[in-house]
Amino acid sequence: MVNLNSGWQLHESRLDVDKNQWASVLAQKEDWYDCSLPADVRMPLLENGVIREPLKADYCFESEWIEKRAWWFKKEFDSAEVDFDDDIIQLILEGLDSRADIFVNGNYIGTHVSVHYPFVYDIKGLLVEGTNTILVRVTTGLEEVTDKDLAELNYAVCTEYDNGGKYRSDKRRAFVRRPQYTVGWDWGPKVVSCGITGGARLEGHRQIALREVYVQTVEAAETAKLKIMLNIENLGFISSRTGAYKIRISYDGKTVYERSCSDVLLTSGYNYIEEEAVIENAQLWWPNGYGSQPLYDVEVEASCNGATEHWHKMRYGIRTISIDTSVISGEDRKFEFLVNGKKVFCKGGNWIPNDFIYARVTDEKYRALIDEAIEANFNMLRIWGGGLYERDLFYELCDERGIMLWHDFMFACATLPDHRQQFREEIRREFDYQTKRLRNHCSLALFCGSNEVHWLFNHLDNPRWGIEFSYEHAYGMSLMNILAKEIIHANCPSVAYWNSSPYGGERPNDNSLGDIHHWNCAFMSQKMEERIEAKDYDKIGAKFVSEYGYVGPCCRETIEEYMDGQPLDRSSKLWWWHSNVFEKGTVHTAIEKNYVDHADELPLDDYITYGGLVHGLMYGYSLESMKFKEHCYGGLIWMYNDAWGEVGWTIIDYYLRRKIPFYAVKRSLAHRKFAMRVVDGDVILQGINDLPEAMEVTGRFGWISFDGKEQELRDVSFRVEAGERTYLLREKLPQKDFTKGTMVLYVDSPEIANAWLRMDDMRKLAVPEAEVTCLEDRREGDDRIIRVTCNTFAHAVHVDGNWKCSDNYFDLLPGEEKTFTVKDARENALTVSAVNWQSM
């Protein structure tokens, strides 16, 4: 393999300088920018001071001209790197975003029109001794789409125009296989990507090519059974050959399975070989919280006539994942994920690309985000259909850390031209490539056809689009209802498939089965009172909530960074440019509902605090509500991460700083916890135990006043079996003044949080102003260990400043002690206090 990622140059031309003018471009001696792959064209332009950072302030408008130009990438390499004895030498270009014309030594070899699978071409016959030149012309692809094209879809492509995002989105995106979000979304600007955003290499093969290795868990038990498929291509067009192959599976350095064959008949072209492996004393893979994530090493090689091919060393988790959709009653069905036959509540968030210039995302950023997801107790991420199939590293990290993946195919909020044969064939190649690429990852739990296509464009839910589906003009339905299933059945039949998100029932977004997106009677409701009422989430009857959200501000450091020295004026156009288009004053109104009047007059730091607390309330309370429901089997917030800085959905901001709701989500998704709700005048206590061992605790349950002076508590003990959610007690709510006190559970375990019953908005509760006492503050390495208490109820106890803590902005019950860690605090002065809003 010859790596071609370094030593490229980039040249800009007018858009009308097409592929036929390649020679004149190559003859240019000046105005070439040095770059390496992966490269969005903005990266060398930023490096050379041609443009300003488009994700800061409103500088994105300054580089919109980029999409109206053609961009030429040139790479020269010496033939000394190439083995001309190979039968084929394939040029592989990944991440061509999005329309590319490719030349080798002045020979045009093809046009590629998708970022979602690589360009592959045998260039052996085009290579010369000495210097060789690759030239690639890249454009956004949007320039190819006309109004006549859009008319074929009745213009049924969602944009943000109706939501207040005048300068966000572009209907032409539906025809271009590019990252859809880069044309602008409710949570981000229009920064249309363009470039070679993946790697480039030459792969040589002699005699044979090892094209595929697929490992599938047939039975996950102490004695596990695996099916292994190899695809060995015999490169002889007319001759059969005798070949050999070896398979080795090891764990912790010890071989647990080995198979070799030295006389396999290889006919011309593809040869599919299947083996069954039995693994004794198998170590099973589990999602985060439910067990460990052991990974086996799988090594495969094939040989023929002295040539040997090695498959990349693969790490594989033994597990099965399925979905139970059995009937509950009537039309209601489960939508419950089973891992190794055990039920799992799916908890986590929706994942989007990490940058609008996604080619510059570092490995370190991937690692940090997966680490933080584990810290927040996630066991699932949904890869949203308006983004990307991520880099290999992302999937490897999810395997290692126990994050299951609900993986959309890359369609979002648009009808699609699947009545065009060329478009259908493009999607077939994309599906085929990505399913084969991803199927060996134990983290892959489900492939999903699209984001919201079934829901948004059916004539019953949204007649305004004027869409009537038919076999002749399916507007994308044939891709998700037929083609995707056909490809998955052929390539990875053990991976579950779901037609869209949301989907299930007579209409998509039906509570009776499948998954829903909870928006219309929540944050996207026309009624402000529905946008800001946490208790409304107790009414959800859905079986799986795969998308819903609430917005809130980032910390001051992040705001200052993305505002880039501009005034921090919350009424300014620039502030609103960095706010979600659905915000519409919701944060201010929610602050006033829960805490203080005149939120628009709050100093910035108070706005951040109260806005973050409400954000945390909405996410924490809602996730707890979903897990509280007997027949709800998953809750995923929209969204986990971000692609730029804004007042938005996320709990981890673009600069990898935690927002206040991060901690509320972490507490709500704790692997072991208790929750309380009032149902029909009764208080119900639920115990949750995701871990593989039973949970046994003692404690005190009952009523306590917020000032701690009145207590009616009794001793209790509970047991919750491994992997269970259990209602532990139900009793009449006592006749008490719940503005002055609450129901509580004090747990006799420092690893499990106490629980209290939130009956109303904080500002309606007679909570005394709290004085938090620090009982201990000691250093442990670079970290600080802090233990605090308070005689009264204390709300949102926190460490001032942008520190990473094991917990922060937590409530203390009267007399409760809590120990938490402030990471990397060293000898810095730390201030711990509660949020006291009463005197404001």
C-alpha positions, 0 to 999 in steps of 0.5 A, a space after each residue: 500500500 502506498 500512502 498518498 495523503 501528503 504533498 498535495 497542492 490546491 488551485 482555485 478556478 472559475 466554476 466554468 473551467 471544467 474537466 476538459 480544461 485540465 491541461 491549462 490548470 496543470 500548466 499554472 505555475 502560481 497560486 497553488 496552496 500546499 495541503 495534506 489529506 484529508 482537506 476541505 478547501 477552507 483548510 489551506 485557505 485559512 492557513 494562508 490567511 485568505 479567509 477568516 474562521 467561518 465558525 466564528 462571529 458571522 465570518 461564514 458569509 465571507 467564504 460563501 464564494 467557495 461553493 461558486 468555484 472549482 477546486 483542483 487538487 494535484 499530487 505528484 509521486 515517484 514510481 519508485 514507490 510502486 511495485 509494477 509486478 502487481 497485477 492491479 494497482 488501484 487508486 483509492 480516493 476517499 471523501 470526494 466532496 462532492 463532485 469530482 473529475 479524476 485524472 492520472 498522468 493526463 488521462 481522464 479516468 472517471 467522475 465521482 459524485 458521492 462523498 459516501 463511498 470511495 472512488 476506486 480505479 485500476 491505474 496500473 496501465 497509466 503509470 509511468 517510470 519517474 514522476 506521476 501526477 494525479 489531478 482531481 477537480 472538485 466542486 460542491 455538486 450543487 451547481 449541477 442541480 436546476 429548478 427543473 430537477 427540484 420540480 421533479 420532487 415538487 420542491 419537497 425539501 425542508 429548509 430553515 426559511 420557515 423557522 427563521 433561518 433565512 440564510 440556512 439550507 438549500 433545496 438542491 442538497 436532495 440531489 447531491 450525495 454530500 453531507 446534508 448539514 453543511 448547507 445549513 440546519 437549525 443548529 448551524 450555518 451554511 458552510 458548504 464543504 468541498 474537497 478531498 475529505 478522506 485519504 488517498 492511497 494506492 493498493 496493489 494486488 498480485 494473483 489474488 485480492 482479499 476483498 471481504 472478511 465478515 464475522 457474525 455471531 450466531 450464538 452468544 453463550 459460554 460456548 459461542 458460535 461464529 460464522 466467518 466469511 472470506 471473499 478472495 478474488 482470483 485476478 486471473 480472468 480465465 484461469 482457475 488457481 489453487 490458493 490457501 487461507 488462514 484464520 486466527 482468533 485470539 483473546 488476551 494474546 492466546 489463540 482460541 480458534 485457528 483454521 487453515 486450508 492449503 488447497 482451496 480452488 479459486 475460480 476467476 473472480 470472487 470466491 466466497 468461503 465460509 467457516 464456523 468457529 466455536 469459541 469456548 469460555 467466550 467473553 461476551 461484549 455488553 453495552 456500557 453499564 451492562 457488562 464489560 467490552 472484551 474484544 477478540 483479535 481476528 487475523 486473516 490471510 490468503 495466499 496464491 502462487 507466492 503472493 500473500 494478502 493480509 486483512 487488517 487486524 480486526 477487533 471483534 466483540 462476540 454478541 448478538 443484538 436484536 429488537 423485540 417487537 412482540 405485542 404488548 396489547 392491542 396494537 401496542 408493540 414493544 421496541 426493546 433492544 436485546 443484547 445477548 438475549 438480555 433486555 437493555 434500556 437504550 440511553 444516550 443522544 444523537 450524534 452529528 458531525 463534529 465540525 462544519 469543516 469536518 475534514 479537520 476533526 482530530 482523532 483526539 476530538 473523537 476520543 474526547 467525545 466518546 470518553 464524555 459519552 461514557 462519563 455521562 452514562 450513555 450506552 447508545 448514540 444515534 448517527 443522524 442521517 443528515 451527516 456522515 458515515 464516520 471515520 473508522 476510529 469512531 466505530 472502533 472507539 464505540 466498540 471499545 467503550 460499549 456504545 451501541 449505534 443506531 445508524 441512519 443511512 444518510 438521508 434527512 428531511 428531504 424527498 429523493 429522486 429515486 425515480 432516476 436510475 442513476 441516482 438509485 445506482 449511486 445509492 446501491 453502491 453507497 449502501 453496499 460499501 457502508 454495510 460491508 465496511 461497518 458490519 463487523 463492529 459489535 457496536 452496530 445495533 441497527 441500520 435505519 433508512 432515514 431521518 424523518 422522510 416517512 414522517 415529514 412527507 406523507 400526505 396524512 401528516 403533512 399534506 402541504 408538500 403535495 406528495 403522493 407516493 407510487 412505485 413509479 415516483 416513490 420520492 425516496 421510499 424505494 430506497 428505504 423500504 426496499 433497496 436498503 433491506 435488500 442490501 442488508 439481507 445480502 451483506 449483514 442479515 444479523 443487523 436489525 433494520 428500521 425503515 426510518 426515524 421516526 417510524 411505526 404504526 399507522 402513521 410514522 411517529 405513532 406511540 403504538 410501536 417503533 420510535 418517535 421524535 417528540 417535537 410537536 408538543 414539546 420544544 417545537 410546539 407553537 405554544 410556549 407553555 408546552 416548550 418549557 414544561 418538564 412534567 409534560 414528558 411524564 405523558 409520553 406513551 411512546 415505546 422509544 424516543 429517538 429524538 427530542 431536545 431543548 436548547 441552552 447556552 454554552 459557558 462564557 469561555 465558549 461564547 467569548 471564543 465564537 463571538 471572537 471579540 464582538 460585543 456579548 449583546 444578547 439582543 444583537 443580530 450576531 448573538 441570534 446568528 449563534 442561536 438555534 433558529 427554534 429558540 425564539 425566546 424560549 430560554 428567557 421564558 423558561 428562566 422566568 417560569 422556573 427562577 426569576 423575572 425579567 430574564 432579558 435583563 440578567 447579566 450574562 453569567 446569570 443568564 448562562 447559569 439559569 439557562 443551563 439549569 433549565 436546560 438540565 431540568 428538561 433533559 434530566 427530568 425527561 430522560 428519567 420520565 422515559 426510563 420510568 415508563 414500563 413500556 418505554 425502552 429508550 430515550 435519546 436526546 437531540 443532540 449530544 455534540 455540536 458542529 459549531 458554537 451556539 445557544 443550542 441543543 448539545 450538552 458538550 459544546 463545539 470546543 469540548 466544554 461541558 454545558 450545565 445539562 451534562 451533569 443532569 443527563 449524567 445523573 439521570 442516566 446513572 447505571 444505578 439510581 432511584 426515581 419518584 413520580 406521582 401517578 393518580 395521587 400515589 407516589 411511586 418509587 422506582 429502582 434502576 439497575 443496569 449493572 450485571 450484579 443485583 443492587 441491594 440497599 438500605 436507606 430512609 424514605 418519607 417526607 422532609 421539609 426543605 429547611 430540614 426541621 420536619 422529618 417523617 422518615 422510615 427505614 427501608 431496604 430494597 433489592 433490584 435485580 441485574 439489568 432491571 427497572 422495578 417499581 419498589 413501592 407505591 403509596 398514597 401521597 401524604 397530605 403535606 404542603 409540597 411548597 415547603 417540603 418533599 418526599 425523599 429517599 436517603 440511600 446508605 451508599 455513596 455510589 448511589 444518589 439520593 432521590 427527591 420528588 420535584 412537585 413544582 417549579 423551583 421559584 414556587 418552592 419555599 426553599 431557604 437560601 442555602 449555605 453550603 459547608 465544605 467538610 473536606 478539600 484535599 488533593 489527590 494527584 492533580 485532582 481535588 476531592 471535595 466533600 460538602 453538606 448543608 443543613 437545608 435543601 441546597 439547589 444546584 451546588 457547584 464549583 464556580 468556573 469551567 471545571 470538569 467535575 465528577 458531578 456539578 450543579 447537583 441538589 443537596 437534601 437537608 443534612 446530606 453529605 456529598 463527595 465529588 472530584 474536581 479534575 486537574 484543579 491542583 492548587 487553584 482556589 475553588 469556590 463551592 456554593 448553591 444557586 440562591 435565586 430567592 433574593 433576585 
